[in-house]
């Protein structure tokens, strides 16, 4: 009788990176597609986190030593590992980044006819901690992890190879960098104009990439703003937390009778005026500087009424400790907004707070309506556009809500 052939020995693949060994069962989320590794999931007895410097690359392995991929490591952060690729033999260089950026570009070119969009949306584009917005020939880059700080030269080379931009703004002056122990800085590569131009839903805007909020513009609400345009012709619109007029000016371009934009920032209000002139709607736009709650209360006291009120506040809930106060803030502004709506008015209640679920926002609006003896009907629920794709395994990538309510008298 012939003896059965012995199975081939298990191939041991050596990489150039040190190992980061996980605890038993701690690989389950990663195997399901998640990209984050928490510090309490690491076997620090065998692979101590203190042996890594922020931004080091490591080969992540299960408790049994099975390779799971390559990740950036930051030993000082709760999310101590961010997976970049599941191929532990992959060389993480400019060529790798070119491939990832090209993948992201193909999606955006499929979805949008003009080059104005979020080109890279972090984890959802398998480039954790990296955000890139495109303004035609110009790019604005934000880096939130130490690993991409180290790979900046490779990143710039990849962007140049794929897109040939005229200029790049590296806008690294945001709060997320503090969590990684990174310094704030703004760097300009090439030549970048004072204002970057973009087009959205038939409206034109110019924003500053160095002094504006975040990366200069908020592309995420594009789809919901387009929906707003279908219902504003001949109507009076109030845009609260307007920034440079993203919602309000698109309503004016779509034929709104009059638009009032409210923001606490003098620079933002100046941006509304500038962009109103750019779209030739100055005669139908009023820009008001003031804190949102104060302006809303004043408008209520003056018995002003609007057909449409848009609330697009900054994130009131950034951390778990903010939950109760944040929910209260959302409830307060929604109730004030409803007081300003005339018969069959429309409320657009938006939130970029990831911990505030769609269901909870809906409950807040319901409660505000009942308190005022109004009847709220949800007619449309929007989220982030396709240039902010959701990673199915990472709920944190799904953060944006825009709920449209008809608010009627009982």
Secondary structure, DSSP 8 states (H G I E B T S, - for coil): ---------------SSEEEEB-TTTTHHHHTT--EEEGGGB-TTTS-GGGS-TTEEEEEE-TT--EEEEEEE-TTSSEEEEEEES-TT---SHHHHHHHHHHHHHHHHHH-SSSEEEEEEGGGGT-TTEEEEEETTEEEEEE-SHHHHHTHHHHHHHHHHHH--SEEEEEE-STHHHHTT---EEEEEE---SSEEEEETTEEEEE-TTTSSTTS--GGGHHHHHHHHTT-TT-EEEEES-TTTHHHHHHHHTT-SEEEEEES-HHHHHHHHHHHHHTT-GGGEEEEES-HHHHHHHHHHTT--EEEEEEE---S-SSGGGHHHHHHHHHHHHHHHHHTEEEEEEEEEEE--TTS-HHHHHHHHHHHHHHTTEEEEEEEEE---GGG---TT-GGG---EEEEEEEEE-
